[in-house]
């Protein structure tokens, strides 16, 4: 019998662009497998595959986390500015 397929999404966002790829993957697929299948690593070479950070619906998770039906995997990019430092700079301007 064939593996049951589940619908999942893989999302990546830059300040000027957001991409969501919808996939049908075998039940038991991991976060990392879905990211690789999405093609986003080759589409966005700035994503560091060696230091990949991801989450499901905004909660950071491990790359070996199995996915469930309807999960949305989010690929996180490094912060450009430290949020605490940005607040300090805004407060100093007042």
PDB file of N, CA, C and O in Angstrom:
ATOM      1  N   UNK A   1       0.848  -1.188   0.000  1.00  0.00           N
ATOM      2  CA  UNK A   1       0.000   0.000   0.000  1.00  0.00           C
ATOM      3  C   UNK A   1       0.888   1.244   0.000  1.00  0.00           C
ATOM      4  O   UNK A   1       1.902   1.281   0.697  1.00  0.00           O
ATOM      5  N   UNK A   2       0.516   2.248  -0.769  1.00  0.00           N
ATOM      6  CA  UNK A   2       1.302   3.487  -0.870  1.00  0.00           C
ATOM      7  C   UNK A   2       1.174   4.307   0.399  1.00  0.00           C
ATOM      8  O   UNK A   2       0.172   4.236   1.110  1.00  0.00           O
ATOM      9  N   UNK A   3       2.222   5.093   0.669  1.00  0.00           N
ATOM     10  CA  UNK A   3       2.176   5.994   1.819  1.00  0.00           C
ATOM     11  C   UNK A   3       1.040   6.988   1.646  1.00  0.00           C
ATOM     12  O   UNK A   3       0.734   7.422   0.536  1.00  0.00           O
ATOM     13  N   UNK A   4       0.421   7.339   2.768  1.00  0.00           N
ATOM     14  CA  UNK A   4      -0.611   8.374   2.742  1.00  0.00           C
ATOM     15  C   UNK A   4       0.079   9.725   2.527  1.00  0.00           C
ATOM     16  O   UNK A   4       1.088  10.015   3.170  1.00  0.00           O
ATOM     17  N   UNK A   5      -0.455  10.537   1.636  1.00  0.00           N
ATOM     18  CA  UNK A   5       0.116  11.863   1.383  1.00  0.00           C
ATOM     19  C   UNK A   5      -0.599  12.907   2.227  1.00  0.00           C
ATOM     20  O   UNK A   5      -1.815  12.857   2.414  1.00  0.00           O
ATOM     21  N   UNK A   6       0.188  13.857   2.733  1.00  0.00           N
ATOM     22  CA  UNK A   6      -0.374  14.964   3.502  1.00  0.00           C
ATOM     23  C   UNK A   6      -0.032  16.282   2.809  1.00  0.00           C
ATOM     24  O   UNK A   6       1.002  16.398   2.152  1.00  0.00           O
ATOM     25  N   UNK A   7      -0.910  17.268   2.962  1.00  0.00           N
ATOM     26  CA  UNK A   7      -0.664  18.602   2.418  1.00  0.00           C
ATOM     27  C   UNK A   7       0.086  19.425   3.450  1.00  0.00           C
ATOM     28  O   UNK A   7      -0.337  19.528   4.602  1.00  0.00           O
ATOM     29  N   UNK A   8       1.206  20.011   3.031  1.00  0.00           N
ATOM     30  CA  UNK A   8       1.978  20.917   3.887  1.00  0.00           C
ATOM     31  C   UNK A   8       2.421  22.107   3.041  1.00  0.00           C
ATOM     32  O   UNK A   8       2.410  22.051   1.811  1.00  0.00           O
ATOM     33  N   UNK A   9       2.807  23.176   3.716  1.00  0.00           N
ATOM     34  CA  UNK A   9       3.334  24.358   3.041  1.00  0.00           C
ATOM     35  C   UNK A   9       4.717  24.659   3.585  1.00  0.00           C
ATOM     36  O   UNK A   9       5.021  24.381   4.745  1.00  0.00           O
ATOM     37  N   UNK A  10       5.550  25.234   2.726  1.00  0.00           N
ATOM     38  CA  UNK A  10       6.864  25.726   3.150  1.00  0.00           C
ATOM     39  C   UNK A  10       6.916  27.197   2.750  1.00  0.00           C
ATOM     40  O   UNK A  10       6.686  27.539   1.590  1.00  0.00           O
ATOM     41  N   UNK A  11       7.217  28.063   3.713  1.00  0.00           N
ATOM     42  CA  UNK A  11       7.204  29.505   3.473  1.00  0.00           C
ATOM     43  C   UNK A  11       8.571  30.110   3.747  1.00  0.00           C
ATOM     44  O   UNK A  11       9.300  29.686   4.643  1.00  0.00           O
ATOM     45  N   UNK A  12       8.894  31.130   2.931  1.00  0.00           N
ATOM     46  CA  UNK A  12      10.102  31.931   3.141  1.00  0.00           C
ATOM     47  C   UNK A  12       9.754  33.364   2.798  1.00  0.00           C
ATOM     48  O   UNK A  12       9.121  33.628   1.775  1.00  0.00           O
ATOM     49  N   UNK A  13      10.161  34.284   3.643  1.00  0.00           N
ATOM     50  CA  UNK A  13       9.841  35.690   3.399  1.00  0.00           C
ATOM     51  C   UNK A  13      11.079  36.553   3.520  1.00  0.00           C
ATOM     52  O   UNK A  13      11.906  36.384   4.416  1.00  0.00           O
ATOM     53  N   UNK A  14      11.176  37.489   2.578  1.00  0.00           N
ATOM     54  CA  UNK A  14      12.165  38.556   2.630  1.00  0.00           C
ATOM     55  C   UNK A  14      11.354  39.835   2.794  1.00  0.00           C
ATOM     56  O   UNK A  14      10.137  39.805   2.612  1.00  0.00           O
ATOM     57  N   UNK A  15      11.983  40.952   3.132  1.00  0.00           N
ATOM     58  CA  UNK A  15      11.201  42.176   3.340  1.00  0.00           C
ATOM     59  C   UNK A  15      10.312  42.530   2.143  1.00  0.00           C
ATOM     60  O   UNK A  15       9.218  43.064   2.322  1.00  0.00           O
ATOM     61  N   UNK A  16      10.774  42.239   0.933  1.00  0.00           N
ATOM     62  CA  UNK A  16      10.031  42.648  -0.256  1.00  0.00           C
ATOM     63  C   UNK A  16       9.285  41.503  -0.934  1.00  0.00           C
ATOM     64  O   UNK A  16       8.611  41.724  -1.940  1.00  0.00           O
ATOM     65  N   UNK A  17       9.391  40.291  -0.406  1.00  0.00           N
ATOM     66  CA  UNK A  17       8.812  39.147  -1.100  1.00  0.00           C
ATOM     67  C   UNK A  17       8.509  38.018  -0.122  1.00  0.00           C
ATOM     68  O   UNK A  17       9.274  37.756   0.806  1.00  0.00           O
ATOM     69  N   UNK A  18       7.371  37.355  -0.351  1.00  0.00           N
ATOM     70  CA  UNK A  18       7.013  36.172   0.431  1.00  0.00           C
ATOM     71  C   UNK A  18       6.639  35.067  -0.535  1.00  0.00           C
ATOM     72  O   UNK A  18       5.881  35.293  -1.478  1.00  0.00           O
ATOM     73  N   UNK A  19       7.168  33.868  -0.306  1.00  0.00           N
ATOM     74  CA  UNK A  19       6.871  32.731  -1.160  1.00  0.00           C
ATOM     75  C   UNK A  19       6.364  31.584  -0.285  1.00  0.00           C
ATOM     76  O   UNK A  19       6.971  31.246   0.731  1.00  0.00           O
ATOM     77  N   UNK A  20       5.242  30.993  -0.698  1.00  0.00           N
ATOM     78  CA  UNK A  20       4.704  29.820  -0.013  1.00  0.00           C
ATOM     79  C   UNK A  20       4.542  28.720  -1.061  1.00  0.00           C
ATOM     80  O   UNK A  20       3.869  28.906  -2.075  1.00  0.00           O
ATOM     81  N   UNK A  21       5.165  27.582  -0.803  1.00  0.00           N
ATOM     82  CA  UNK A  21       5.093  26.437  -1.704  1.00  0.00           C
ATOM     83  C   UNK A  21       4.220  25.375  -1.042  1.00  0.00           C
ATOM     84  O   UNK A  21       4.476  24.979   0.095  1.00  0.00           O
ATOM     85  N   UNK A  22       3.205  24.920  -1.743  1.00  0.00           N
ATOM     86  CA  UNK A  22       2.328  23.864  -1.240  1.00  0.00           C
ATOM     87  C   UNK A  22       2.814  22.527  -1.784  1.00  0.00           C
ATOM     88  O   UNK A  22       3.082  22.387  -2.977  1.00  0.00           O
ATOM     89  N   UNK A  23       2.922  21.547  -0.888  1.00  0.00           N
ATOM     90  CA  UNK A  23       3.443  20.226  -1.261  1.00  0.00           C
ATOM     91  C   UNK A  23       2.516  19.122  -0.781  1.00  0.00           C
ATOM     92  O   UNK A  23       1.799  19.284   0.206  1.00  0.00           O
ATOM     93  N   UNK A  24       2.537  18.014  -1.479  1.00  0.00           N
ATOM     94  CA  UNK A  24       1.933  16.762  -1.005  1.00  0.00           C
ATOM     95  C   UNK A  24       3.112  15.855  -0.690  1.00  0.00           C
ATOM     96  O   UNK A  24       3.883  15.492  -1.578  1.00  0.00           O
ATOM     97  N   UNK A  25       3.246  15.490   0.582  1.00  0.00           N
ATOM     98  CA  UNK A  25       4.395  14.708   1.029  1.00  0.00           C
ATOM     99  C   UNK A  25       3.895  13.460   1.750  1.00  0.00           C
ATOM    100  O   UNK A  25       2.782  13.447   2.275  1.00  0.00           O
ATOM    101  N   UNK A  26       4.724  12.402   1.777  1.00  0.00           N
ATOM    102  CA  UNK A  26       4.332  11.202   2.508  1.00  0.00           C
ATOM    103  C   UNK A  26       4.207  11.484   4.003  1.00  0.00           C
ATOM    104  O   UNK A  26       4.971  12.273   4.560  1.00  0.00           O
ATOM    105  N   UNK A  27       3.255  10.845   4.637  1.00  0.00           N
ATOM    106  CA  UNK A  27       3.096  10.955   6.086  1.00  0.00           C
ATOM    107  C   UNK A  27       4.427  10.587   6.740  1.00  0.00           C
ATOM    108  O   UNK A  27       5.072   9.624   6.325  1.00  0.00           O
ATOM    109  N   UNK A  28       4.843  11.339   7.755  1.00  0.00           N
ATOM    110  CA  UNK A  28       6.122  11.095   8.421  1.00  0.00           C
ATOM    111  C   UNK A  28       7.256  11.949   7.880  1.00  0.00           C
ATOM    112  O   UNK A  28       8.377  11.878   8.384  1.00  0.00           O
ATOM    113  N   UNK A  29       6.980  12.759   6.857  1.00  0.00           N
ATOM    114  CA  UNK A  29       7.990  13.665   6.309  1.00  0.00           C
ATOM    115  C   UNK A  29       8.441  14.634   7.395  1.00  0.00           C
ATOM    116  O   UNK A  29       7.631  15.099   8.197  1.00  0.00           O
ATOM    117  N   UNK A  30       9.737  14.936   7.419  1.00  0.00           N
ATOM    118  CA  UNK A  30      10.274  15.868   8.409  1.00  0.00           C
ATOM    119  C   UNK A  30      10.294  17.291   7.846  1.00  0.00           C
ATOM    120  O   UNK A  30      10.118  17.507   6.647  1.00  0.00           O
ATOM    121  N   UNK A  31      10.510  18.242   8.734  1.00  0.00           N
ATOM    122  CA  UNK A  31      10.643  19.644   8.349  1.00  0.00           C
ATOM    123  C   UNK A  31      11.740  19.789   7.295  1.00  0.00           C
ATOM    124  O   UNK A  31      11.538  20.443   6.272  1.00  0.00           O
ATOM    125  N   UNK A  32      12.888  19.185   7.542  1.00  0.00           N
ATOM    126  CA  UNK A  32      14.013  19.298   6.609  1.00  0.00           C
ATOM    127  C   UNK A  32      13.669  18.706   5.242  1.00  0.00           C
ATOM    128  O   UNK A  32      14.002  19.299   4.216  1.00  0.00           O
ATOM    129  N   UNK A  33      13.020  17.571   5.213  1.00  0.00           N
ATOM    130  CA  UNK A  33      12.648  16.947   3.936  1.00  0.00           C
ATOM    131  C   UNK A  33      11.696  17.841   3.145  1.00  0.00           C
ATOM    132  O   UNK A  33      11.821  17.956   1.926  1.00  0.00           O
ATOM    133  N   UNK A  34      10.752  18.471   3.830  1.00  0.00           N
ATOM    134  CA  UNK A  34       9.808  19.368   3.153  1.00  0.00           C
ATOM    135  C   UNK A  34      10.533  20.593   2.602  1.00  0.00           C
ATOM    136  O   UNK A  34      10.241  21.040   1.493  1.00  0.00           O
ATOM    137  N   UNK A  35      11.477  21.139   3.372  1.00  0.00           N
ATOM    138  CA  UNK A  35      12.246  22.302   2.904  1.00  0.00           C
ATOM    139  C   UNK A  35      13.024  21.928   1.641  1.00  0.00           C
ATOM    140  O   UNK A  35      13.023  22.680   0.667  1.00  0.00           O
ATOM    141  N   UNK A  36      13.680  20.780   1.657  1.00  0.00           N
ATOM    142  CA  UNK A  36      14.446  20.345   0.485  1.00  0.00           C
ATOM    143  C   UNK A  36      13.526  20.137  -0.720  1.00  0.00           C
ATOM    144  O   UNK A  36      13.871  20.526  -1.836  1.00  0.00           O
ATOM    145  N   UNK A  37      12.360  19.529  -0.502  1.00  0.00           N
ATOM    146  CA  UNK A  37      11.421  19.257  -1.590  1.00  0.00           C
ATOM    147  C   UNK A  37      10.808  20.541  -2.160  1.00  0.00           C
ATOM    148  O   UNK A  37      10.379  20.567  -3.313  1.00  0.00           O
ATOM    149  N   UNK A  38      10.769  21.601  -1.353  1.00  0.00           N
ATOM    150  CA  UNK A  38      10.135  22.849  -1.794  1.00  0.00           C
ATOM    151  C   UNK A  38      10.914  23.564  -2.887  1.00  0.00           C
ATOM    152  O   UNK A  38      10.340  24.333  -3.657  1.00  0.00           O
ATOM    153  N   UNK A  39      12.227  23.313  -2.962  1.00  0.00           N
ATOM    154  CA  UNK A  39      13.072  24.004  -3.936  1.00  0.00           C
ATOM    155  C   UNK A  39      13.476  25.404  -3.514  1.00  0.00           C
ATOM    156  O   UNK A  39      14.143  26.109  -4.271  1.00  0.00           O
ATOM    157  N   UNK A  40      13.083  25.819  -2.314  1.00  0.00           N
ATOM    158  CA  UNK A  40      13.389  27.183  -1.873  1.00  0.00           C
ATOM    159  C   UNK A  40      14.876  27.410  -1.606  1.00  0.00           C
ATOM    160  O   UNK A  40      15.361  28.534  -1.735  1.00  0.00           O
ATOM    161  N   UNK A  41      15.604  26.354  -1.235  1.00  0.00           N
ATOM    162  CA  UNK A  41      17.045  26.527  -0.994  1.00  0.00           C
ATOM    163  C   UNK A  41      17.780  26.896  -2.281  1.00  0.00           C
ATOM    164  O   UNK A  41      18.726  27.682  -2.243  1.00  0.00           O
ATOM    165  N   UNK A  42      17.362  26.346  -3.411  1.00  0.00           N
ATOM    166  CA  UNK A  42      18.017  26.705  -4.667  1.00  0.00           C
ATOM    167  C   UNK A  42      17.456  28.013  -5.225  1.00  0.00           C
ATOM    168  O   UNK A  42      18.166  28.750  -5.909  1.00  0.00           O
ATOM    169  N   UNK A  43      16.203  28.298  -4.939  1.00  0.00           N
ATOM    170  CA  UNK A  43      15.592  29.540  -5.429  1.00  0.00           C
ATOM    171  C   UNK A  43      16.145  30.764  -4.699  1.00  0.00           C
ATOM    172  O   UNK A  43      16.254  31.846  -5.276  1.00  0.00           O
ATOM    173  N   UNK A  44      16.491  30.581  -3.426  1.00  0.00           N
ATOM    174  CA  UNK A  44      17.034  31.677  -2.605  1.00  0.00           C
ATOM    175  C   UNK A  44      18.392  31.247  -2.055  1.00  0.00           C
ATOM    176  O   UNK A  44      18.466  30.712  -0.949  1.00  0.00           O
ATOM    177  N   UNK A  45      19.466  31.474  -2.813  1.00  0.00           N
ATOM    178  CA  UNK A  45      20.788  31.002  -2.383  1.00  0.00           C
ATOM    179  C   UNK A  45      21.277  31.637  -1.081  1.00  0.00           C
ATOM    180  O   UNK A  45      22.213  31.131  -0.462  1.00  0.00           O
ATOM    181  N   UNK A  46      20.656  32.735  -0.663  1.00  0.00           N
ATOM    182  CA  UNK A  46      21.086  33.356   0.594  1.00  0.00           C
ATOM    183  C   UNK A  46      20.688  32.539   1.820  1.00  0.00           C
ATOM    184  O   UNK A  46      21.196  32.784   2.914  1.00  0.00           O
ATOM    185  N   UNK A  47      19.782  31.566   1.650  1.00  0.00           N
ATOM    186  CA  UNK A  47      19.417  30.695   2.773  1.00  0.00           C
ATOM    187  C   UNK A  47      20.593  29.765   3.032  1.00  0.00           C
ATOM    188  O   UNK A  47      21.050  29.058   2.134  1.00  0.00           O
ATOM    189  N   UNK A  48      21.077  29.775   4.268  1.00  0.00           N
ATOM    190  CA  UNK A  48      22.234  28.954   4.639  1.00  0.00           C
ATOM    191  C   UNK A  48      21.747  27.561   5.028  1.00  0.00           C
ATOM    192  O   UNK A  48      21.262  27.358   6.141  1.00  0.00           O
ATOM    193  N   UNK A  49      21.875  26.610   4.119  1.00  0.00           N
ATOM    194  CA  UNK A  49      21.427  25.248   4.385  1.00  0.00           C
ATOM    195  C   UNK A  49      22.158  24.599   5.543  1.00  0.00           C
ATOM    196  O   UNK A  49      21.624  23.693   6.184  1.00  0.00           O
ATOM    197  N   UNK A  50      23.379  25.052   5.822  1.00  0.00           N
ATOM    198  CA  UNK A  50      24.170  24.472   6.911  1.00  0.00           C
ATOM    199  C   UNK A  50      23.709  24.980   8.275  1.00  0.00           C
ATOM    200  O   UNK A  50      23.899  24.304   9.286  1.00  0.00           O
ATOM    201  N   UNK A  51      23.108  26.161   8.309  1.00  0.00           N
ATOM    202  CA  UNK A  51      22.662  26.750   9.582  1.00  0.00           C
ATOM    203  C   UNK A  51      21.179  27.103   9.483  1.00  0.00           C
ATOM    204  O   UNK A  51      20.768  28.216   9.808  1.00  0.00           O
ATOM    205  N   UNK A  52      20.396  26.144   9.033  1.00  0.00           N
ATOM    206  CA  UNK A  52      18.985  26.349   8.761  1.00  0.00           C
ATOM    207  C   UNK A  52      18.183  26.441  10.053  1.00  0.00           C
ATOM    208  O   UNK A  52      18.293  25.584  10.930  1.00  0.00           O
ATOM    209  N   UNK A  53      17.382  27.483  10.157  1.00  0.00           N
ATOM    210  CA  UNK A  53      16.464  27.645  11.295  1.00  0.00           C
ATOM    211  C   UNK A  53      15.050  27.638  10.727  1.00  0.00           C
ATOM    212  O   UNK A  53      14.761  28.318   9.742  1.00  0.00           O
ATOM    213  N   UNK A  54      14.177  26.863  11.357  1.00  0.00           N
ATOM    214  CA  UNK A  54      12.814  26.750  10.842  1.00  0.00           C
ATOM    215  C   UNK A  54      11.839  26.586  11.991  1.00  0.00           C
ATOM    216  O   UNK A  54      12.217  26.303  13.128  1.00  0.00           O
ATOM    217  N   UNK A  55      10.572  26.775  11.658  1.00  0.00           N
ATOM    218  CA  UNK A  55       9.514  26.599  12.631  1.00  0.00           C
ATOM    219  C   UNK A  55       8.245  26.146  11.952  1.00  0.00           C
ATOM    220  O   UNK A  55       8.154  26.112  10.725  1.00  0.00           O
ATOM    221  N   UNK A  56       7.271  25.799  12.764  1.00  0.00           N
ATOM    222  CA  UNK A  56       5.949  25.440  12.273  1.00  0.00           C
ATOM    223  C   UNK A  56       4.977  26.421  12.893  1.00  0.00           C
ATOM    224  O   UNK A  56       4.848  26.496  14.115  1.00  0.00           O
ATOM    225  N   UNK A  57       4.289  27.179  12.039  1.00  0.00           N
ATOM    226  CA  UNK A  57       3.327  28.197  12.482  1.00  0.00           C
ATOM    227  C   UNK A  57       3.911  29.108  13.568  1.00  0.00           C
ATOM    228  O   UNK A  57       3.248  29.381  14.569  1.00  0.00           O
ATOM    229  N   UNK A  58       5.144  29.577  13.374  1.00  0.00           N
ATOM    230  CA  UNK A  58       5.737  30.563  14.267  1.00  0.00           C
ATOM    231  C   UNK A  58       6.439  30.006  15.484  1.00  0.00           C
ATOM    232  O   UNK A  58       6.981  30.775  16.279  1.00  0.00           O
ATOM    233  N   UNK A  59       6.450  28.690  15.658  1.00  0.00           N
ATOM    234  CA  UNK A  59       7.152  28.088  16.785  1.00  0.00           C
ATOM    235  C   UNK A  59       8.387  27.364  16.273  1.00  0.00           C
ATOM    236  O   UNK A  59       8.285  26.455  15.450  1.00  0.00           O
ATOM    237  N   UNK A  60       9.552  27.769  16.760  1.00  0.00           N
ATOM    238  CA  UNK A  60      10.802  27.156  16.329  1.00  0.00           C
ATOM    239  C   UNK A  60      10.755  25.658  16.610  1.00  0.00           C
ATOM    240  O   UNK A  60      10.268  25.226  17.655  1.00  0.00           O
ATOM    241  N   UNK A  61      11.267  24.876  15.668  1.00  0.00           N
ATOM    242  CA  UNK A  61      11.275  23.428  15.848  1.00  0.00           C
ATOM    243  C   UNK A  61      12.569  22.843  15.286  1.00  0.00           C
ATOM    244  O   UNK A  61      13.343  23.529  14.618  1.00  0.00           O
ATOM    245  N   UNK A  62      12.778  21.581  15.571  1.00  0.00           N
ATOM    246  CA  UNK A  62      13.946  20.874  15.052  1.00  0.00           C
ATOM    247  C   UNK A  62      13.675  20.466  13.615  1.00  0.00           C
ATOM    248  O   UNK A  62      12.523  20.309  13.210  1.00  0.00           O
ATOM    249  N   UNK A  63      14.739  20.297  12.850  1.00  0.00           N
ATOM    250  CA  UNK A  63      14.593  19.912  11.453  1.00  0.00           C
ATOM    251  C   UNK A  63      14.099  18.479  11.288  1.00  0.00           C
ATOM    252  O   UNK A  63      13.575  18.123  10.232  1.00  0.00           O
ATOM    253  N   UNK A  64      14.260  17.647  12.328  1.00  0.00           N
ATOM    254  CA  UNK A  64      13.787  16.265  12.238  1.00  0.00           C
ATOM    255  C   UNK A  64      12.361  16.096  12.772  1.00  0.00           C
ATOM    256  O   UNK A  64      11.878  14.975  12.928  1.00  0.00           O
ATOM    257  N   UNK A  65      11.699  17.212  13.047  1.00  0.00           N
ATOM    258  CA  UNK A  65      10.305  17.187  13.521  1.00  0.00           C
ATOM    259  C   UNK A  65       9.406  16.644  12.403  1.00  0.00           C
ATOM    260  O   UNK A  65       9.431  17.172  11.291  1.00  0.00           O
ATOM    261  N   UNK A  66       8.609  15.593  12.677  1.00  0.00           N
ATOM    262  CA  UNK A  66       7.681  15.103  11.653  1.00  0.00           C
ATOM    263  C   UNK A  66       6.521  16.090  11.471  1.00  0.00           C
ATOM    264  O   UNK A  66       6.076  16.732  12.422  1.00  0.00           O
ATOM    265  N   UNK A  67       6.052  16.192  10.244  1.00  0.00           N
ATOM    266  CA  UNK A  67       4.969  17.118   9.927  1.00  0.00           C
ATOM    267  C   UNK A  67       3.612  16.434  10.022  1.00  0.00           C
ATOM    268  O   UNK A  67       3.490  15.219   9.868  1.00  0.00           O
ATOM    269  N   UNK A  68       2.594  17.256  10.283  1.00  0.00           N
ATOM    270  CA  UNK A  68       1.209  16.777  10.307  1.00  0.00           C
ATOM    271  C   UNK A  68       0.440  17.464   9.187  1.00  0.00           C
ATOM    272  O   UNK A  68       0.900  18.454   8.619  1.00  0.00           O
ATOM    273  N   UNK A  69      -0.703  16.942   8.884  1.00  0.00           N
ATOM    274  CA  UNK A  69      -1.545  17.505   7.823  1.00  0.00           C
ATOM    275  C   UNK A  69      -1.759  18.996   8.064  1.00  0.00           C
ATOM    276  O   UNK A  69      -2.131  19.413   9.161  1.00  0.00           O
ATOM    277  N   UNK A  70      -1.518  19.794   7.020  1.00  0.00           N
ATOM    278  CA  UNK A  70      -1.784  21.227   7.082  1.00  0.00           C
ATOM    279  C   UNK A  70      -0.705  22.077   7.724  1.00  0.00           C
ATOM    280  O   UNK A  70      -0.868  23.294   7.812  1.00  0.00           O
ATOM    281  N   UNK A  71       0.405  21.477   8.183  1.00  0.00           N
ATOM    282  CA  UNK A  71       1.475  22.274   8.800  1.00  0.00           C
ATOM    283  C   UNK A  71       2.077  23.245   7.781  1.00  0.00           C
ATOM    284  O   UNK A  71       2.184  22.945   6.592  1.00  0.00           O
ATOM    285  N   UNK A  72       2.466  24.415   8.286  1.00  0.00           N
ATOM    286  CA  UNK A  72       3.202  25.383   7.466  1.00  0.00           C
ATOM    287  C   UNK A  72       4.599  25.531   8.062  1.00  0.00           C
ATOM    288  O   UNK A  72       4.762  26.032   9.175  1.00  0.00           O
ATOM    289  N   UNK A  73       5.592  25.093   7.315  1.00  0.00           N
ATOM    290  CA  UNK A  73       6.994  25.212   7.724  1.00  0.00           C
ATOM    291  C   UNK A  73       7.461  26.605   7.320  1.00  0.00           C
ATOM    292  O   UNK A  73       7.251  27.031   6.184  1.00  0.00           O
ATOM    293  N   UNK A  74       8.087  27.304   8.240  1.00  0.00           N
ATOM    294  CA  UNK A  74       8.611  28.637   7.958  1.00  0.00           C
ATOM    295  C   UNK A  74      10.132  28.599   8.067  1.00  0.00           C
ATOM    296  O   UNK A  74      10.686  28.173   9.080  1.00  0.00           O
ATOM    297  N   UNK A  75      10.787  29.048   7.016  1.00  0.00           N
ATOM    298  CA  UNK A  75      12.253  29.134   7.025  1.00  0.00           C
ATOM    299  C   UNK A  75      12.612  30.515   7.558  1.00  0.00           C
ATOM    300  O   UNK A  75      12.184  31.530   7.009  1.00  0.00           O
ATOM    301  N   UNK A  76      13.392  30.549   8.620  1.00  0.00           N
ATOM    302  CA  UNK A  76      13.756  31.823   9.246  1.00  0.00           C
ATOM    303  C   UNK A  76      15.090  32.309   8.714  1.00  0.00           C
ATOM    304  O   UNK A  76      16.005  31.523   8.471  1.00  0.00           O
ATOM    305  N   UNK A  77      15.184  33.617   8.539  1.00  0.00           N
ATOM    306  CA  UNK A  77      16.445  34.218   8.123  1.00  0.00           C
ATOM    307  C   UNK A  77      17.012  34.989   9.314  1.00  0.00           C
ATOM    308  O   UNK A  77      16.268  35.363  10.220  1.00  0.00           O
ATOM    309  N   UNK A  78      18.320  35.228   9.317  1.00  0.00           N
ATOM    310  CA  UNK A  78      18.923  35.950  10.439  1.00  0.00           C
ATOM    311  C   UNK A  78      18.354  37.374  10.530  1.00  0.00           C
ATOM    312  O   UNK A  78      18.014  37.987   9.519  1.00  0.00           O
ATOM    313  N   UNK A  79      18.262  37.873  11.743  1.00  0.00           N
ATOM    314  CA  UNK A  79      17.808  39.247  11.928  1.00  0.00           C
ATOM    315  C   UNK A  79      18.852  40.201  11.384  1.00  0.00           C
ATOM    316  O   UNK A  79      20.051  40.002  11.577  1.00  0.00           O
ATOM    317  N   UNK A  80      18.392  41.233  10.707  1.00  0.00           N
ATOM    318  CA  UNK A  80      19.307  42.239  10.168  1.00  0.00           C
ATOM    319  C   UNK A  80      19.762  43.166  11.291  1.00  0.00           C
ATOM    320  O   UNK A  80      20.928  43.558  11.350  1.00  0.00           O
ATOM    321  N   UNK A  81      18.840  43.509  12.175  1.00  0.00           N
ATOM    322  CA  UNK A  81      19.136  44.397  13.303  1.00  0.00           C
ATOM    323  C   UNK A  81      18.699  43.724  14.594  1.00  0.00           C
ATOM    324  O   UNK A  81      17.685  43.029  14.634  1.00  0.00           O
ATOM    325  N   UNK A  82      19.468  43.937  15.633  1.00  0.00           N
ATOM    326  CA  UNK A  82      19.090  43.449  16.945  1.00  0.00           C
ATOM    327  C   UNK A  82      17.903  44.284  17.426  1.00  0.00           C
ATOM    328  O   UNK A  82      18.028  45.505  17.524  1.00  0.00           O
ATOM    329  N   UNK A  83      16.758  43.669  17.731  1.00  0.00           N
ATOM    330  CA  UNK A  83      15.572  44.439  18.133  1.00  0.00           C
ATOM    331  C   UNK A  83      15.805  45.332  19.354  1.00  0.00           C
ATOM    332  O   UNK A  83      15.281  46.444  19.416  1.00  0.00           O
ATOM    333  N   UNK A  84      16.588  44.853  20.322  1.00  0.00           N
ATOM    334  CA  UNK A  84      16.860  45.664  21.518  1.00  0.00           C
ATOM    335  C   UNK A  84      17.654  46.914  21.148  1.00  0.00           C
ATOM    336  O   UNK A  84      17.367  48.010  21.629  1.00  0.00           O
ATOM    337  N   UNK A  85      18.655  46.735  20.290  1.00  0.00           N
ATOM    338  CA  UNK A  85      19.474  47.870  19.868  1.00  0.00           C
ATOM    339  C   UNK A  85      18.643  48.859  19.052  1.00  0.00           C
ATOM    340  O   UNK A  85      18.808  50.070  19.200  1.00  0.00           O
ATOM    341  N   UNK A  86      17.766  48.365  18.206  1.00  0.00           N
ATOM    342  CA  UNK A  86      16.911  49.243  17.401  1.00  0.00           C
ATOM    343  C   UNK A  86      16.002  50.086  18.303  1.00  0.00           C
ATOM    344  O   UNK A  86      15.797  51.270  18.035  1.00  0.00           O
ATOM    345  N   UNK A  87      15.459  49.490  19.363  1.00  0.00           N
ATOM    346  CA  UNK A  87      14.623  50.245  20.318  1.00  0.00           C
ATOM    347  C   UNK A  87      15.447  51.317  21.017  1.00  0.00           C
ATOM    348  O   UNK A  87      14.991  52.448  21.186  1.00  0.00           O
ATOM    349  N   UNK A  88      16.666  50.959  21.424  1.00  0.00           N
ATOM    350  CA  UNK A  88      17.545  51.947  22.076  1.00  0.00           C
ATOM    351  C   UNK A  88      17.805  53.138  21.161  1.00  0.00           C
ATOM    352  O   UNK A  88      17.758  54.290  21.592  1.00  0.00           O
ATOM    353  N   UNK A  89      18.079  52.844  19.892  1.00  0.00           N
ATOM    354  CA  UNK A  89      18.357  53.928  18.931  1.00  0.00           C
ATOM    355  C   UNK A  89      17.131  54.807  18.723  1.00  0.00           C
ATOM    356  O   UNK A  89      17.259  56.029  18.645  1.00  0.00           O
ATOM    357  N   UNK A  90      15.955  54.215  18.632  1.00  0.00           N
ATOM    358  CA  UNK A  90      14.734  55.022  18.474  1.00  0.00           C
ATOM    359  C   UNK A  90      14.488  55.887  19.707  1.00  0.00           C
ATOM    360  O   UNK A  90      14.094  57.046  19.580  1.00  0.00           O
ATOM    361  N   UNK A  91      14.717  55.337  20.893  1.00  0.00           N
ATOM    362  CA  UNK A  91      14.518  56.088  22.123  1.00  0.00           C
ATOM    363  C   UNK A  91      15.521  57.237  22.236  1.00  0.00           C
ATOM    364  O   UNK A  91      15.190  58.310  22.740  1.00  0.00           O
ATOM    365  N   UNK A  92      16.737  57.007  21.767  1.00  0.00           N
ATOM    366  CA  UNK A  92      17.771  58.045  21.837  1.00  0.00           C
ATOM    367  C   UNK A  92      17.459  59.221  20.917  1.00  0.00           C
ATOM    368  O   UNK A  92      17.894  60.342  21.181  1.00  0.00           O
ATOM    369  N   UNK A  93      16.712  58.982  19.842  1.00  0.00           N
ATOM    370  CA  UNK A  93      16.366  60.046  18.906  1.00  0.00           C
ATOM    371  C   UNK A  93      15.293  60.978  19.443  1.00  0.00           C
ATOM    372  O   UNK A  93      15.131  62.091  18.942  1.00  0.00           O
ATOM    373  N   UNK A  94      14.560  60.538  20.456  1.00  0.00           N
ATOM    374  CA  UNK A  94      13.473  61.362  21.005  1.00  0.00           C
ATOM    375  C   UNK A  94      13.963  62.468  21.879  1.00  0.00           C
ATOM    376  O   UNK A  94      13.161  63.239  22.408  1.00  0.00           O
TER     377      UNK A  94
END
